[in-house]
Amino acid sequence: METKIAGLHFKETPVKGKKVKLIGYLKYYENKRWYPVEHKKVRLLVNEEVVGESITDSYGKFSFDVILNRDSTIRVEFDGAYKLNGCFAEKYVSVITEDKLSKVKKLAEVVFFFIVLAIVITLLIAFILR
């Protein structure tokens, strides 16, 4: 049966030298529908080097704790099992420094402040013109 690794993502933004959780799901296709592959081993490679293995849960979910020190190619592989074909998913990941993350958070706070301010001003104008 056809399999796929779906929903491969990091729980938070990968920061250089900090631990981050990589999450995904292993699924198989049958009767025009995707189902979870339970209790099977998947392997994580970072820049073509095996760095860990994980066992899927009853929802096909797996996770890895990863530390990236540079932009990297990550690959999750499933070798296959009885009646299940092997598969893999691969993606390029850019890491940011702690300093850049701090700047992005500050920028987000400023943008949020101005959005709230615009809403308040709009409500005040609407109230005055009523």
N, C-alpha and C positions, 0 to 999 in steps of 0.2 A: 504494500500500500504506500501511496505517496505520503511523505511527511514534510513538515516545514517548521522552522523556528520563527515565531511571530512575536511582535511586540517588544523587540530587543531595545532596551533603553536604560539610561542611568537614572537613579532615583533623584539625584541632584547634579548640578554642574560639576564636571570633573575639574578639580583644582590640583595643580602640580604638587606631587608629594603627599597628597591627602587621600585617605581611604574613601572610596565611593562604591556604592552597591549597583551592580549591573543585574538587570532583571529581564526575563523573557519567558516564553512559553513554547513547549514542544507539542505539536499537533499532528494528527493523521487524518486523511481524507477518506470518507466512506459514505456511500448513499447520498451524494451531493451535499455533504456537511463535514465540517472540521470538528474533531473530537480531541480531548487532551490525551497525551501519551503519559501514562502514570508510571512512576518508579523506574525510570530509565536514566542511564548515565549520559551526561553531556560534558563536553570538554571545552575549556576556554584557552585560546591562544592569543597572546599579545605580541605583535610583530613576529609572527611565525614561531613563537616559543610557548610551549604548553606551560600554563601557570596555575591551572586548577581544574578540578572536576566537581560536578554537582549532580545530585539525583533529583529528578522531577517529583513533585508532590502529586496528589490526586487530581489537581487541576492542570497538570502538565507544567506547572511553574517551576522555574529554577532561578537561582541567584548566586552571584559571586561577589566577594569583597575584593576590590582591585585598587592598587596604587599605581597611578601613571605619572611618570616623571617628564614625559614629553608627548607631543602629538603621536598617536599610535594607530595602527590597524588592529582592531579586535575581531576575533572570529570564534564563533561557537559552533561546535561540531557534534553531530549525533551519528554514530557508526552504523546504526540500524539494529534491528533485532528480528525475531521470528515474524515473518510477514510484513515487516516495516522496513522501508528503504531508508538509507542514510540521507542526511541533509546537512546543510550548514548555512549560517548567516554571517555576513561580514560587514563591517562599517569602519570608516575612518573617524577618529575622535580627536578633536582639538582640546587641549587642556589650557586652562588659564591660570595665571598666578593669583596668589592671595590678594595682592595689591589691586589687580584688575577687577577681581570679584568685589572688593570693597567699593571701588569706584562705580561699578555697575549698580550695586545696591543703593549707593547715595543718589545716583541719577534717577533710579526708580522712585525713590522717596520724593525727590523734587518734582518729578512728573506727576506723581500721585497728588501731591500738595496742590499743584496748579489745576489739576482736573477737579478736585474738590472745591477749590476757590472759584472756578468757572461755574460750577453747579450752584454754589451759594449765590454768586452774583446774578445768575440767570433767575433764580428763585426770587431774589430781592427785586429785580426789575419787574418780574411778572406780578409780584405783590403790589408794587408801587403803581403800576399801570392799570391795575384792576379797578 
